[in-house]
């Protein structure tokens, strides 16, 4: 009987220019680390997050959370920039929309 295959943690998270704006994501998927973190911050457990994404196993969810925690300052800064840009776009859209308040 052969030994079970092992997975190197470093292969689970990637940044690819041109995919998801180059933000870190779970390799082989379109799921970004910030998406996993968003669910986590809403109070979902890693198991619940994995249930939301049937194509992700629990190990990949934990890898995403480990990446976030190991790079928390950088990730928080990137997420704050993205949120500010999203808010700016929303406000601009509201100003241009007829009947906007």
Residue pairs with C-beta under 8 A, 6 or more apart in sequence:
7 59
9 63
9 66
11 27
12 26
12 27
12 59
12 60
12 63
12 64
13 24
13 25
13 26
13 27
13 33
13 63
13 64
13 67
14 24
14 25
14 26
14 27
15 22
15 23
15 24
15 25
16 22
16 25
19 25
19 30
20 30
20 32
23 32
23 33
23 34
23 78
24 32
24 33
24 67
24 71
24 75
25 31
25 32
25 33
26 32
26 33
26 36
26 56
26 60
26 63
26 64
29 53
29 55
29 56
29 60
31 53
31 56
31 64
33 64
33 67
33 68
33 75
34 75
34 78
34 79
34 82
36 49
36 61
36 64
36 65
36 68
37 64
37 65
37 68
37 75
37 79
39 48
39 49
39 52
40 46
40 49
40 65
40 68
44 52
46 58
46 61
46 62
46 65
47 58
49 56
49 61
50 56
50 57
50 58
50 60
50 61
53 61
67 75
68 75
94 100
94 101
